[in-house]
Amino acid sequence: MKSKKRILVAPLDWGLGHATRCIPVIKGLINNDFEVIIAADKRPLHLLMNEFPDIKTIRLPGYNVSYSKYLPMSICMLLQSVKFFFKIQKEQNMLKQIIKEYSIDGVISDNRFGLSSKQVPCIFITHQLKIKLTWWGDDIFSHLIQRINYYYIKKYTTCWIMDCEKENIAGELSNPFKIPKNSIYIGTRSRFIKKELKKKYDFIGIISGPEPQRTIFENGLIKALQNRKEKSLIVLGKPELNTEKKIGNLTIISHLNSQKLNTAILQSELVICRSGYSTIMDLIKLEKNAFFIPTPGQTEQEYLARVLMQKKICYMQKQSEFNLELGIYKCRDFSGFKNNKYTQYSWKELLSFTFC
């Protein structure tokens, strides 16, 4: 007989951001006497297995989203829409089996639309209620996709919005004109801890995101940093590997766990990375300055980077216009994330709302 409520935690497989922001969620569950089972796929599964080696895991196939080098995101999404709906229905069927087989008492889904159930309480995590398919505004598909987004969110017991209602970070992504009635703002969340450490690196590059843009970013950053006299570190975001090599003053490592990455970022003068929302929440916690290179065609990242540049917090460039020397110079005029204090519920309060 189990003595604790058993919660299934399942992140989306679009990059590692959904998995990394599940780390504080899982720790919150464990610290409040819940048992956790992780359901994920590919790199998110490898990452969470490395972080929590003693927690039981289930392979739950991901959505396998692909981006094009040439087509806009709206067209890519439209072309893959049939596949998405098929995957969501498959998730629903698998969840029924998982709940029965593993005696699940609740589900926390980070942006996986098919993991709602009438059998147990279910939480949906997001920061993106408004779907932007172009960074400058809406196109003909935006309203339709937002309606579909809300349709699935309303199936969940609760929607956790990872942002603050007043001290808003994600702009209209997390704070559109109307939000689902089952939603609650839970504040920004990070796996990291702020502390004072001595500088070790001038630059740290963090590679992430879907292919083929992930590898394009990796190759461009290695080329830009490998011959510089400053000391640099690139983290490839490949938790399935265990490799490290040096090129001059540049160190390239396949993966760092949360504790080691926390330390490496704090020891670095400037972070060069994608403008994914989970990364932004980590930078807020660590109060760091960043040089953002949004994933081409990923309009959410493009929007967030432009909002932060307009606020003079962080500088951004398009990947096609990547110029490291210019970026380093421009970053001096931006404040970075300094003295940001955001209100949020405790994990005990949040979990009691739905599971107790």
Backbone torsions as a table, in degrees:
resi	resn	phi	psi	omega
1	MET	NA	130.9	178.4
2	LYS	-79.5	143.4	-177.7
3	SER	-100.6	-12.8	-177.8
4	LYS	-120.8	153.2	172.7
5	LYS	-68.9	137.6	-173.5
6	ARG	-105.5	119.8	-175.2
7	ILE	-113.7	130.1	175.5
8	LEU	-90.0	126.1	178.4
9	VAL	-115.3	123.9	-173.2
10	ALA	-137.4	109.1	177.1
11	PRO	-88.8	153.7	172.5
12	LEU	-67.0	157.5	-175.5
13	ASP	-102.2	18.7	177.5
14	TRP	-84.7	91.5	-175.0
15	GLY	75.2	-168.6	-177.3
16	LEU	-102.0	-8.0	-173.9
17	GLY	-60.0	-39.9	-179.6
18	HIS	-66.9	-34.3	178.0
19	ALA	-72.2	-42.6	-177.0
20	THR	-65.9	-35.7	-179.9
21	ARG	-79.2	-8.3	171.2
22	CYS	-80.3	-15.8	-179.1
23	ILE	-60.9	-50.3	176.6
24	PRO	-64.8	-29.3	176.6
25	VAL	-64.5	-47.4	-179.5
26	ILE	-63.3	-42.2	177.4
27	LYS	-63.0	-38.8	177.4
28	GLY	-62.8	-40.1	177.5
29	LEU	-63.9	-47.8	-178.5
30	ILE	-62.4	-42.8	-178.3
31	ASN	-69.0	-17.4	178.1
32	ASN	-108.7	24.8	168.9
33	ASP	69.7	35.5	171.1
34	PHE	-104.3	152.8	171.6
35	GLU	-95.3	139.1	-175.1
36	VAL	-116.7	138.1	166.5
37	ILE	-122.1	131.7	-178.0
38	ILE	-99.5	132.7	175.0
39	ALA	-122.2	116.6	-176.7
40	ALA	-158.1	-173.4	-177.0
41	ASP	-148.3	151.7	172.3
42	LYS	51.2	-131.8	-173.8
43	ARG	-62.1	-41.2	174.9
44	PRO	-57.5	-38.3	178.1
45	LEU	-66.9	-45.1	177.6
46	HIS	-59.2	-44.5	-178.2
47	LEU	-61.4	-48.0	-176.8
48	LEU	-71.8	-30.3	174.3
49	MET	-66.3	-38.0	177.1
50	ASN	-66.8	-38.1	-178.9
51	GLU	-74.3	-35.4	-175.3
52	PHE	-131.0	71.5	-174.7
53	PRO	-64.4	-19.0	-177.5
54	ASP	-94.6	-2.0	-178.8
55	ILE	-93.4	138.2	178.7
56	LYS	-67.1	139.6	-179.8
57	THR	-124.4	151.9	175.9
58	ILE	-127.4	135.1	175.1
59	ARG	-81.1	115.4	178.0
60	LEU	-116.1	107.7	-174.1
61	PRO	-52.5	139.9	-178.3
62	GLY	-86.6	-171.7	-177.2
63	TYR	-87.1	-16.2	178.6
64	ASN	52.4	52.6	179.4
65	VAL	-71.3	139.1	176.4
66	SER	-124.6	144.4	177.2
67	TYR	-113.4	154.8	-180.0
68	SER	-101.9	151.9	173.3
69	LYS	-71.7	-19.0	-168.3
70	TYR	-122.9	-35.7	-175.0
71	LEU	-84.2	145.3	175.4
72	PRO	-67.2	159.5	-175.0
73	MET	-59.7	-39.9	-177.2
74	SER	-59.0	-40.4	179.2
75	ILE	-69.7	-41.5	177.8
76	CYS	-59.9	-43.9	179.9
77	MET	-63.7	-42.7	-179.4
78	LEU	-63.1	-43.0	-178.9
79	LEU	-65.9	-26.3	-178.5
80	GLN	-100.8	6.1	-173.1
81	SER	-61.5	-39.5	179.7
82	VAL	-62.7	-41.6	178.1
83	LYS	-61.9	-41.4	179.9
84	PHE	-59.0	-49.4	-177.5
85	PHE	-64.1	-35.9	176.4
86	PHE	-64.3	-44.3	179.7
87	LYS	-64.4	-39.6	179.7
88	ILE	-63.1	-44.0	178.4
89	GLN	-64.6	-38.3	178.0
90	LYS	-63.9	-40.4	176.0
91	GLU	-59.0	-44.1	179.7
92	GLN	-57.2	-45.5	-179.8
93	ASN	-66.4	-40.9	179.1
94	MET	-67.1	-36.5	-179.6
95	LEU	-62.7	-40.5	178.2
96	LYS	-57.6	-43.3	179.3
97	GLN	-67.3	-41.7	-178.3
98	ILE	-65.3	-43.5	179.0
99	ILE	-58.8	-43.2	-179.0
100	LYS	-71.0	-47.4	-174.4
101	GLU	-69.0	-37.2	-174.1
102	TYR	-107.7	8.5	179.0
103	SER	51.9	54.4	-177.5
104	ILE	-75.1	134.3	179.1
105	ASP	-101.5	-11.5	-179.8
106	GLY	-172.6	159.9	-176.7
107	VAL	-130.8	136.9	169.8
108	ILE	-121.2	114.3	-177.5
109	SER	-110.6	121.6	174.3
110	ASP	-93.2	93.5	175.1
111	ASN	64.9	20.9	171.4
112	ARG	-100.1	113.5	-168.7
113	PHE	-74.2	-19.6	-174.4
114	GLY	-94.8	14.9	-174.4
115	LEU	-110.9	37.3	171.0
116	SER	-98.9	152.9	-177.4
117	SER	-152.6	146.5	173.9
118	LYS	-86.6	-8.2	-178.4
119	GLN	-79.2	-36.0	-175.9
120	VAL	-138.5	159.2	175.1
121	PRO	-63.8	140.4	-177.2
122	CYS	-134.3	135.9	179.2
123	ILE	-113.3	136.3	175.4
124	PHE	-110.7	124.5	179.0
125	ILE	-100.7	132.6	175.6
126	THR	-156.9	166.0	165.5
127	HIS	-126.6	-0.2	-170.8
128	GLN	-121.8	85.5	175.3
129	LEU	-82.1	-39.1	176.1
130	LYS	-93.6	123.1	-178.8
131	ILE	-94.2	116.6	177.6
132	LYS	-98.8	122.1	177.8
133	LEU	-100.4	-10.1	167.7
134	THR	-135.7	141.3	-173.8
135	TRP	-68.8	-24.2	-175.4
136	TRP	-87.2	-11.9	-179.8
137	GLY	167.4	-158.1	-177.9
138	ASP	-91.3	150.9	168.3
139	ASP	-121.0	-172.5	-170.9
140	ILE	-66.9	-18.7	-178.9
141	PHE	-94.9	-15.0	-170.9
142	SER	-60.0	-48.3	-177.1
143	HIS	-66.1	-37.8	178.1
144	LEU	-63.2	-46.0	-178.3
145	ILE	-66.5	-36.3	177.2
146	GLN	-64.7	-38.5	177.1
147	ARG	-63.3	-40.4	177.4
148	ILE	-65.5	-42.0	177.6
149	ASN	-55.8	-50.0	-179.4
150	TYR	-66.8	-34.7	178.9
151	TYR	-56.9	-45.3	-179.3
152	TYR	-76.3	-39.2	-179.8
153	ILE	-60.0	-38.7	-178.0
154	LYS	-67.3	-14.5	176.8
155	LYS	-75.4	-16.5	-178.1
156	TYR	-87.4	155.4	177.2
157	THR	-63.2	-46.0	-177.4
158	THR	-141.6	145.8	171.6
159	CYS	-113.4	118.5	175.7
160	TRP	-90.4	118.3	175.9
161	ILE	-95.5	116.0	-176.7
162	MET	-81.5	69.4	177.2
163	ASP	-167.0	174.9	177.1
164	CYS	-104.8	144.3	-177.4
165	GLU	-67.6	-37.4	-176.9
166	LYS	-99.5	-56.0	178.1
167	GLU	-82.2	70.4	-167.7
168	ASN	-79.7	135.6	179.0
169	ILE	-103.1	-43.0	-172.4
170	ALA	-86.9	8.7	177.3
171	GLY	61.0	-139.5	-177.3
172	GLU	-75.3	-6.7	173.8
173	LEU	-61.4	-46.3	-177.3
174	SER	-98.7	-10.5	-176.0
175	ASN	-134.8	63.6	178.2
176	PRO	-75.3	-177.8	-177.5
177	PHE	-58.9	-38.5	-177.6
178	LYS	-135.7	135.4	178.5
179	ILE	-117.2	156.5	177.5
180	PRO	-59.2	146.1	-175.4
181	LYS	-65.8	-22.8	-178.7
182	ASN	-88.9	13.9	-173.7
183	SER	-93.1	150.0	174.4
184	ILE	-143.8	133.9	175.9
185	TYR	-79.3	125.8	-175.7
186	ILE	-110.3	3.9	-179.1
187	GLY	84.5	166.8	176.8
188	THR	-74.2	145.0	-176.4
189	ARG	-131.2	141.6	-179.5
190	SER	-142.4	150.2	175.4
191	ARG	-81.2	-7.9	-170.3
192	PHE	-97.3	166.0	179.6
193	ILE	-126.8	132.7	178.7
194	LYS	-82.0	129.7	175.2
195	LYS	-156.5	164.9	-178.7
196	GLU	-92.0	123.9	178.4
197	LEU	-134.3	152.8	179.4
198	LYS	-72.4	141.2	-179.2
199	LYS	-63.9	135.9	177.9
200	LYS	-122.7	-35.2	-177.3
201	TYR	-122.6	146.4	171.1
202	ASP	-77.3	-40.9	-178.3
203	PHE	-134.4	142.9	168.0
204	ILE	-125.7	126.0	176.3
205	GLY	-103.6	129.0	180.0
206	ILE	-115.4	115.8	-176.1
207	ILE	-95.2	135.0	179.7
208	SER	-159.9	173.3	174.1
209	GLY	104.4	174.7	-178.0
210	PRO	-79.4	157.6	174.2
211	GLU	-78.4	155.2	5.3
212	PRO	-86.9	-3.8	-173.1
213	GLN	-68.4	-28.0	178.9
214	ARG	-59.2	-48.7	-178.2
215	THR	-69.9	-34.9	176.9
216	ILE	-61.5	-44.2	178.1
217	PHE	-63.7	-44.5	178.8
218	GLU	-57.7	-50.4	-177.8
219	ASN	-63.8	-40.3	179.9
220	GLY	-65.9	-39.1	-178.6
221	LEU	-72.4	-40.1	176.5
222	ILE	-60.8	-45.4	179.3
223	LYS	-60.2	-38.8	-177.1
224	ALA	-74.2	-30.0	-172.9
225	LEU	-99.8	-20.5	-166.7
226	GLN	-66.7	-25.9	-177.2
227	ASN	-108.1	10.7	-179.0
228	ARG	-83.7	153.5	-179.9
229	LYS	-80.9	-20.0	177.1
230	GLU	-71.1	155.8	-179.6
231	LYS	-87.6	129.3	-174.9
232	SER	-133.6	157.5	175.6
233	LEU	-134.3	134.2	172.3
234	ILE	-118.4	127.1	176.2
235	VAL	-106.2	118.6	-170.9
236	LEU	-78.8	-15.5	-179.1
237	GLY	68.6	39.3	178.7
238	LYS	-121.0	81.2	-174.9
239	PRO	-66.7	-13.9	178.9
240	GLU	-78.9	-10.2	-179.6
241	LEU	-109.8	167.3	176.5
242	ASN	-142.8	72.4	-175.2
243	THR	-128.4	155.0	176.1
244	GLU	-152.9	135.9	175.9
245	LYS	-145.9	161.1	179.8
246	LYS	-123.6	138.7	172.7
247	ILE	-128.1	100.2	-175.5
248	GLY	62.4	-123.5	178.9
249	ASN	-91.1	8.6	179.7
250	LEU	-102.3	128.0	173.0
251	THR	-107.3	131.8	178.8
252	ILE	-118.9	121.8	-178.1
253	ILE	-126.9	142.0	-173.8
254	SER	-67.2	-38.4	-175.1
255	HIS	-163.4	148.5	170.3
256	LEU	-129.0	136.5	175.6
257	ASN	-69.0	173.8	-172.9
258	SER	-57.3	-43.7	-177.6
259	GLN	-64.0	-44.5	-178.8
260	LYS	-71.9	-36.6	177.4
261	LEU	-69.1	-39.0	174.1
262	ASN	-52.6	-49.3	-179.6
263	THR	-64.8	-45.4	-176.9
264	ALA	-62.7	-39.9	179.0
265	ILE	-66.2	-43.7	179.3
266	LEU	-63.9	-28.2	-179.9
267	GLN	-85.8	1.4	-175.7
268	SER	-109.0	144.4	179.9
269	GLU	-73.9	-43.5	-176.0
270	LEU	-137.8	135.8	177.8
271	VAL	-100.2	127.7	176.5
272	ILE	-112.3	118.1	-169.9
273	CYS	-163.2	175.3	170.6
274	ARG	-70.2	160.4	179.2
275	SER	-100.0	42.5	174.6
276	GLY	-66.9	150.0	-173.0
277	TYR	-66.4	-36.6	178.3
278	SER	-64.1	-39.3	175.9
279	THR	-62.6	-43.1	178.9
280	ILE	-60.6	-42.7	178.4
281	MET	-62.7	-37.0	176.8
282	ASP	-65.9	-40.9	179.5
283	LEU	-67.3	-34.7	175.1
284	ILE	-60.2	-47.0	-178.3
285	LYS	-62.5	-38.9	-176.1
286	LEU	-91.1	-5.2	178.5
287	GLU	54.4	54.9	-176.6
288	LYS	-111.4	160.3	173.1
289	ASN	-97.0	147.1	-176.5
290	ALA	-138.4	152.9	172.3
291	PHE	-111.6	108.6	-173.0
292	PHE	-93.0	135.4	171.8
293	ILE	-124.0	90.8	-176.9
294	PRO	-61.1	148.6	174.2
295	THR	-64.1	123.1	-179.5
296	PRO	-56.8	132.4	179.0
297	GLY	85.0	-11.4	178.7
298	GLN	-92.4	90.2	-167.5
299	THR	-64.1	-28.4	176.5
300	GLU	-60.4	-47.6	179.5
301	GLN	-65.5	-39.8	179.0
302	GLU	-63.3	-42.4	178.9
303	TYR	-63.6	-49.2	-178.4
304	LEU	-61.2	-42.9	-179.5
305	ALA	-63.5	-41.1	-179.4
306	ARG	-69.2	-38.4	177.1
307	VAL	-61.2	-45.1	-178.6
308	LEU	-69.7	-31.3	176.6
309	MET	-71.8	-39.1	177.8
310	GLN	-63.7	-31.1	178.0
311	LYS	-83.7	1.2	-179.6
312	LYS	61.9	33.0	177.9
313	ILE	-93.3	-50.5	-179.6
314	CYS	-140.6	145.3	178.7
315	TYR	-86.6	149.1	177.5
316	MET	-137.2	154.3	171.8
317	GLN	-135.5	153.4	168.7
318	LYS	-70.6	147.8	179.2
319	GLN	-61.3	-36.6	-179.3
320	SER	-68.4	-16.9	-179.4
321	GLU	-114.2	20.4	-174.1
322	PHE	-58.1	122.3	178.5
323	ASN	-140.3	101.0	-173.9
324	LEU	-61.6	-44.5	-177.1
325	GLU	-60.7	-44.8	177.6
326	LEU	-64.0	-41.8	-179.4
327	GLY	-61.6	-43.8	178.6
328	ILE	-60.9	-42.8	-180.0
329	TYR	-65.0	-45.6	-177.9
330	LYS	-66.6	-34.5	-177.0
331	CYS	-61.2	-21.8	179.1
332	ARG	-64.8	-21.6	-178.3
333	ASP	-92.2	3.3	-177.0
334	PHE	-114.4	144.3	-171.3
335	SER	-76.1	-25.6	-168.2
336	GLY	72.3	-177.2	179.7
337	PHE	-87.8	103.3	-176.1
338	LYS	-120.4	132.6	173.3
339	ASN	50.9	42.3	178.4
340	ASN	-88.3	119.5	179.6
341	LYS	-120.4	113.4	-176.6
342	TYR	-117.6	132.5	-179.8
343	THR	-74.1	147.6	178.4
344	GLN	-160.8	156.6	175.7
345	TYR	-72.6	155.0	171.2
346	SER	-75.8	158.3	177.3
347	TRP	-62.0	-36.5	179.5
348	LYS	-59.7	-45.2	178.6
349	GLU	-63.2	-47.6	-176.6
350	LEU	-61.7	-46.3	-176.8
351	LEU	-69.5	-32.9	179.7
352	SER	-68.9	-28.8	178.7
353	PHE	-58.4	-36.4	-172.1
354	THR	-110.5	-39.1	-169.5
355	PHE	-105.2	-8.0	-177.5
356	CYS	-114.9	NA	NA
